[in-house]
Amino acid sequence: MSTSREGSSKVPNARHRLMQATAQVMLEEGYAAATSRRVAAKAGVKQALVYYYFPTMDDLFLAVLRAGTEAFLERRREALADPDPLRALWRISSEAETTGLNTEFMALANHRKAIRAELKAYNERVRDIETSALTVALRLMALI
């Protein structure tokens, strides 16, 4: 019988804590500071646990990126239902934490192909959402 790595660990929520710690280190000190040793210390776990959950640092970075982008995309989709979707999208896009982490991932993408490919796919999804918002806004303006 197989068990998930999350369930087999003696450290509760270790995977999630490692992801949060990675994002926090990236925001506070930049992506270059997000080493396995630094992330483990920030999460309060042993360094080996980083590689237990994430075979490579790219795997950890991708997990953080994917979790953040899914939450961000959902918020963008919800913004489309706002009475002023363009302003709602602008507010979301202007949040310091979101833009700071996004900037770190863009810088990291210059050195990591896997991050670059993931950001490209994410940006295409964002573009689709923003195109929908603009289409709605332009249609409403045409009615005025």
PANUDREN-820672 format. One record per residue: residue in three letters; x, y, z of N, C-alpha, C, O in turn. Coordinates in steps of 0.001 Angstrom, whole numbers, padded with zeros to 6 digits, always signed. Each point is the difference from the previous one (the first is absolute). Layout:
BEGIN
ALAXYZXYZXYZXYZ ...
END
This chain:
BEGIN
MET+000846-001165+000000-000846+001165+000000+000894+001229+000000+000907+000108+000824 SER-001157+000825-001746+000830+001198-000056-000641+001110+000809-001220+000081+000137 THR+002079+000767+000391-000474+001154+000742+000588+001244-000633+001054-000050-000635 SER-001737+001155+000810+000533+001239-000536+001154+000461+000866+000092-000350+001177 ARG+000768+001123-001762+001126+000513+000766-000485+000935+001090+000600+000060+001074 GLU-001671+000666-001329-000524+000904+001020-000454-000792+001214+000246+000410+001134 GLY-000899-001529-001355-000517-000797+001101+001062-000794+000722-000177-000347+001168 SER+001288+000049-001841+001012-000839+000622+001022+000796+000801+000818-000588+000708 SER-000848+001880-000803+000966+000828+000711-000398+000176+001456-001182+000018+000344 LYS+002210+000112+000513-000270+000269+001402-000171+001493+000249-000370+000407+001101 VAL+000635+000402-002106-000135+001447+000118-001323+000403-000651-000141-000095-001219 PRO-000830+000545+002019-001305+000362-000554+000103+001115-001039+000675+001006+000221 ASN-001336-001190-001334-000066+001009-001059+001370+000445-000498+000156+001145-000423 ALA+000822-002014+000463+001365+000385-000367+000083+000490-001440+000676+000989-000280 ARG-001346-001660-000619+000058+000406-001415-000531+001421-000158+000623+000835-000656 HIS-001754-000573+001249-000608+001332-000081+000898+001040+000679+000172+001102-000521 ARG+000387-001437+001649+000891+000918+000720+001234+000323-000826+000467+001139-000008 LEU+000059-002136-000686+001159+000230-000856-000348+000936-001158+000792+000866-000371 MET-001963-001049-000182-000426+000881-001091-000187+001431+000498+000425+000949-000660 GLN-001050-000792+001805-000196+001336+000569+001343+000648+000329+000206+001186-000258 ALA+000694-001963+000824+001311+000528+000357+000763+000446-001246+000685+001022+000015 THR-000809-001793-001084+000679+000352-001247-000516+001340-000513+000788+000874-000361 ALA-002103-000714+000329-000582+001264-000459+000448+001152+000887+000313+001083-000493 GLN-000282-001312+001778+000390+001051+000938+001467+000398-000196+000321+001188-000011 VAL+000557-002162-000140+001421+000296-000223+000160+000757-001317+000755+000969-000075 MET-001462-001413-000958+000102+000680-001290-000450+001457+000111+000636+000894-000559 LEU-001721-000658+001273-000501+001364+000169+000940+000872+000828+000240+001160-000334 GLU+000277-001717+001394+000816+000784+000930+001445+000181-000464+000605+001049+000225 GLU-000055-002085-000879+001430+000020-000298+000341-000255-001466+001164+000100-000388 GLY-002157-000426-000427+000254-000295-001402+000131-001494-000250+000280-000775+000915 TYR-000487+000385-002163-000009-001428-000328+001338-000668+000267+000031-001182+000346 ALA+001072+001898-000496+001319-000608+000202+000207-000454+001447+000803-000895+000263 ALA-001518+001505+000660+000123-000381+001409-000826-001233+000339+000141-000561+001087 ALA-000992+000140-001998-000891-001139+000260+000746-001307-000267-000261-000693-000983 THR+001176+000379+001864+000740-001255-000068-000715-001029+000871-000837+000356+000829 SER+001162-001610-001018-000641-001040+000815+000280+000217+001482-000879-000210+000835 ARG+002078+000622-000509+000367+000236+001401-000811+001172+000574-000541-000095+001102 ARG+000464+001180-001845-000708+001207+000477-001500-000270+000118-000627+000404+000979 VAL+000058-001077-001961-001432-000315+000015-000331-000929+001163-000989+000210+000702 ALA+001808-001229-000499-000235-000938+001104+000045+000728+001337-000847-000228+000863 ALA+001822+001094-000692+000113+000753+001259-001237+000867+000209-000532+000066+001108 LYS+000074+000599-002166-001175+000874+000095-001255-000817+000324-000876+000467+000729 ALA+000793-001683-001270-001164-000866+000235+000103-000756+001323-000980-000592+000453 GLY+002157+000608+000170+000189-000698+001263+000113-001503-000148-000433-000753+000872 VAL+001023+000314-001993+000191-001432-000242+001452-000261-000379+000769+000934-000226 LYS-000403-002201+000160+001348-000361-000420+000124+000140-001511-000970-000183-000735 GLN+002175+000509+000283+000254+000217-001417-000357-001210-000860-000469+000162-001127 ALA+000683-001359+001637-000297-001215-000771-001479-000088-000362-000360-000604-001010 LEU-000489+001201+001826-001439-000051-000268-000365+000770-001266-000986-000325-000663 VAL+001771+001336+000329-000238+000737-001244+000048-000974-001170-000880+000001-000860 TYR+001923-000837+000840+000178-000927-001118-000869-001249+000121-000159-000746-000967 TYR-000391+000525+002129-000971-001084+000161-001272+000352-000780-000562-000843-000699 TYR+000120+002088+000828-001220+000443-000680+000247+000501-001408-000868-000124-000863 PHE+002044+000690+000619+000315+000611-001291+001380-000492-000436+001013+000461+000525 PRO-000966-001394-001482+001290-000576-000401+001045+001039-000426+001199-000208+000183 THR-001660+001317-000748+000920+001072-000388-000579+001332+000467-001183+000095+000326 MET+002017+000913-000298-000488+001332+000348-000961+000501-001073-000930+000748+000304 ASP+001143-001150-001554-000957+000375-001046-001385-000543+000325-001001+000682-000219 ASP+000936-001894+000735-001294-000574+000380-000655+000833+001096-001213+000209-000023 LEU+001994+000262+000969-000530+000855+001064-000465+001334-000570-001101+000459+000305 PHE+001931+000159-001127-000391+001278-000607-001269-000147-000833-000882+000857+000044 LEU+000795-001944-000799-001198-000229-000830-001244-000194+000865-001074+000491-000345 ALA+001208-001190+001445-001143-000201+000895-000479+001329+000565-001204+000249+000070 VAL+002135+000600+000331-000356+001319+000526-000654+000837-001093-001022+000648+000227 LEU+001616-000668-001405-000531+000771-001119-001407-000464-000374-000902+000818-000181 ARG+000722-002116+000069-001314-000531-000386-001072+000303+001037-001119+000374-000355 ALA+001446-000529+001613-000983+000290+001053-000393+001473-000029-001178+000340+000117 GLY+002155+000514-000273-000280+001433-000038-000766+000419-001234-000908+000827+000078 THR+001268-001390-001213-000680+000403-001230-001440-000490-000033-000877+000698-000508 GLU+000626-001871+001035-001387-000485+000017-000882+000906+000854-001116+000339-000392 ALA+001616+000044+001547-000766+000895+000876-000179+001361-000669-001079+000587+000061 PHE+002120-000096-000689-000054+001300-000662-000960-000030-001188-000767+000941-000202 LEU+000808-002017-000581-000907-000116-001147-001455-000061+000452-000876+000580-000642 GLU+000621-001272+001732-001366-000074+000518-000484+001391+000407-001140+000368-000282 ARG+001987+000390+000932-000371+001366+000382-000253+000856-001241-000900+000839+000004 ARG+001670-001040-001043-000204+000753-001252-001334-000392-000640-000716+000861-000510 ARG+000382-002135+000534-001293-000435-000558-001150+000629+000778-000989+000438-000587 GLU+001124-000396+001907-001035+000620+000830-000130+001491-000302-001095+000555+000080 ALA+002194+000088-000423-000011+001426-000314-000845+000296-001232-000507+001111-000157 LEU+000357-002092-000708-000815+000207-001204-001465+000253+000354-000723+000634-000769 ALA+000282-001126+001927-001386+000192+000425-000198+001335+000721-001132+000373+000308 ASP+002214+000340-000040-000077+001298+000664-000706+001000-000920+000137-000083-001220 PRO-000887+001020+001791-000641+001020-000842+001010+000788-000844-000333+000475-001086 ASP+001549-000341+001580+001065+000671-000755+001182-000966-000093+000963+000122+000757 PRO-001036-001086-001690+001010-001058-000051+001419+000513-000275+000969-000573+000498 LEU-000843+001624-001270+001343+000503-000294+000659+000567+001259+001183-000232+000248 ARG-001949+000967+000532+000538+000553+001242+000319-001137+000990+001010+000050+000702 ALA-001863-001055-000655+000230-001141+000896+001282-000747-000406+000793-000389+000857 LEU-000601+000197-002153+001224-000653-000467+001221+000852+000322+001047-000533+000368 TRP-001170+001835-000502+001110+000891+000305+000383-000091+001478+001182-000069+000339 ARG-002190+000070+000534+000271-000109+001439+000755-001285+000317+000975+000012+000751 ILE-001429-001109-001324+000645-001291+000250+001437+000022-000517+000913-000489+000665 SER-000721+001052-001842+001332+000026-000620+000959+000953+000687+001209-000069-000223 SER-001728+000952+001052+000833+001006+000662+000415-000385+001412+000706+000767+000655 GLU-001113-001908-000175+000338-000411+001360+001497-000260+000112+000583-000727-000803 ALA+000022+001336+001815+001457-000061+000152+000527-001429+000126+000996-000343-000639 GLU-001642-000492+001446+000490-001367+000189-000060-000790-001302+000934-000724-000343 THR-002041+000870-000374-000162-000725-001251+001018+000454-001028+000643-000825-000648 THR-000492+002132+000495+000937+000490-001003+001441-000295+000396+000840-000258-000862 GLY-000549+000295+002163+001352-000311+000455+000383-001431-000296+001093-000263-000501 LEU-001974-000654+000803+000291-001412-000251+000058-000284-001504+000839-000773-000462 ASN-001727+001399-000284+000007-000171-001448+001325+000492-000593+000556-000632-000898 THR-000062+001749+001401+001277+000536-000466+001133-000977+000287+000875-000205-000841 GLU-000888-000394+002024+001036-000979+000346-000064-001215-000924+001034-000518-000422 PHE-002245+000068+000109-000120-001143-000905+000438+000358-001415+000575-000834-000700 MET-000840+002062+000275+000472+000412-001330+001525+000014-000045+000599-000432-000985 ALA+000029+000929+002050+001460-000006+000057+000534-001434+000023+000981-000314-000674 LEU-001629-000548+001451+000402-001399+000071-000154-000687-001357+000799-000867-000356 ALA-001814+001252-000388-000254-000595-001317+001143+000256-000981+000168-000744-000966 ASN+000604+001779+001207+001159+000253-000855+001047-001096+000125+000843-000163-000882 HIS-000894-000583+001971+001008-001021+000257-000559-001425+000027+000763-000966-000011 ARG-002072+000838+000045-000615-001333+000127-001061-000194-001081-001025+000682-000003 LYS+001277-001607-000905-000922-000242-001117-001383-000439+000463-001009+000409-000575 ALA+000961-001235+001606-001292-000504+000485-000864+001145+000522-001212+000016-000216 ILE+001829+000930+000896-000738+001159+000515-000458+000864-001168-001130+000490-000007 ARG+001991-000304-000968-000342+000797-001187-001220-000582-000715-000911+000738-000376 ALA+000891-002038+000191-001126-000649-000690-001287+000147+000811-001066+000243-000565 GLU+001162-000387+001870-001185+000128+000859-000530+001435-000014-001210+000215-000058 LEU+002102+000755+000110-000421+001402-000056-000643+000336-001336-000961+000767-000057 LYS+001483-001332-001003-000580+000239-001325-001447-000502-000035-000895+000707-000461 ALA+000676-001915+000945-001362-000565+000020-000913+000838+000894-001154+000251-000350 TYR+001664+000178+001492-000783+000827+000917-000364+001326-000654-001152+000429+000075 ASN+002104+000216-000706-000264+001298-000631-001009-000112-001132-000760+000938-000242 GLU+000741-002057-000449-001007-000203-001040-001393-000091+000623-000968+000513-000563 ARG+000867-001162+001718-001298-000098+000689-000442+001363+000515-001181+000339-000076 VAL+002120+000445+000598-000316+001355+000465-000485+000844-001177-000980+000735+000115 ARG+001668-000846-001231-000390+000767-001189-001428-000334-000420-000754+000896-000382 ASP+000375-002163+000446-001367-000387-000360-001025+000647+000933-001047+000464-000449 ILE+001349-000437+001738-000911+000614+000971-000097+001501-000244-001092+000567+000020 GLU+002234+000073-000250-000005+001439-000240-000692+000347-001309-000655+001038-000098 THR+000791-001885-000899-000706+000223-001269-001500-000057+000217-000743+000801-000568 SER+000294-001745+001388-001429-000086+000320-000472+001261+000695-001071+000517-000317 ALA+001850-000017+001256-000378+001220+000725-000073+001187-000943-000927+000805+000081 LEU+001888-000696-000963-000012+001114-000948-001172-000106-000966-000617+001007-000348 THR+000316-002209-000079-001131-000206-000908-001302+000444+000659-000813+000688-000617 VAL+000624-001081+001860-001206+000408+000746-000039+001510+000141-001034+000621-000246 ALA+002146-000028+000638+000055+001450+000204-000276+000754-001301-000727+000994-000004 LEU+001294-001456-001072-000221+000673-001283-001437-000144-000481-000558+000926-000589 ARG-000032-002071+000836-001407-000179-000363-000895+000929+000812-000949+000581-000527 LEU+001259-000448+001809-000779+000912+000848+000166+001445-000456-000961+000770+000011 MET+002154-000407-000404+000247+001374-000479-000755+000260-001301-000464+001114-000246 ALA+000346-002146-000578-000720+000155-001272-001486+000236+000237-000676+000612-000827 LEU+000166-001102+001963-001411+000181+000314-000297+001397+000534-001147+000447-000016 ILE+002159+000223+000476-000210+001326+000601-000234+001058-001044-000193+001168+000336 
END
